[in-house]
C-alpha cells in the first residue's frame, strides 16, 4: 500500500467517524458498527491533524452507580432492565442510554419492558457505552464477578 493510499484510507476513516459523531461527543449506532479499530485509526489521524478527539461514554459521568452491589450483580447476570431502570432513576434518559450504547431508543424501551439481551456483540457495545469493565458483564474473566455470582446463587 502506497503512502497516498494510506492517506486516502485515513481520510475515508476520518470522514466516516466524523459523520458518526455528534458534536456533543456521543457515539452513535453507526460508529459502533465500524468497530473500535476504525475509531482508533480515525482518532490517531485527528491527533496528527492537531485535533484531540474526545468520545464521552455514559459511565464516565457517574461511574459510582455501577459499583453498587445490586447493579454489579445485575450487570453480571445481564439484567439490563435493572441497570437501565437505575440509570433512569438518576436522570439518564432512554435516548442518552441509546446513544451511548449504539441502540435505538425503542430498543432501550423494549429492554426496560423485559426483553433479554443475549448476543455478545450487543453486550459488548453496552459495556463500552456504559463505561463498565467487560469482566463485570461476564464478557471477559473477572475474579470479583465470578465470586459475586457464586455468592449470589
RABEL-V34021 format. One record per pair of residues at least 12 apart in sequence whose ideal C-beta (glycine too) atoms are under 7 Angstrom apart, sorted by the first residue. I is the first residue (numbers start at 1). J is the second residue. Records with the same first field share a line. If there is no record, write none. Layout:
I = J / J
This chain:
10 = 41 / 45
13 = 38 / 41 / 42 / 45
14 = 42 / 45 / 46
16 = 34 / 38
17 = 31 / 38 / 39 / 42
25 = 54 / 55 / 56
26 = 56 / 99 / 100
27 = 55 / 100 / 102 / 129
28 = 99
29 = 102 / 103
32 = 102 / 125
57 = 100 / 128 / 129 / 131
58 = 92 / 96 / 97 / 100 / 129 / 130 / 131
59 = 130 / 131 / 132
60 = 131
62 = 90
63 = 131
65 = 86 / 90
66 = 130 / 132
71 = 83 / 86
72 = 136 / 148
73 = 148 / 152
75 = 132 / 136 / 137
76 = 136 / 137 / 138 / 145 / 148 / 149
78 = 117 / 123 / 137
80 = 111 / 117 / 126
81 = 111 / 112 / 114
84 = 97 / 108 / 111 / 112
85 = 112
94 = 108 / 109
100 = 129 / 130
101 = 125 / 126 / 129 / 130
102 = 125 / 129
120 = 139
123 = 137 / 139
124 = 139
127 = 139
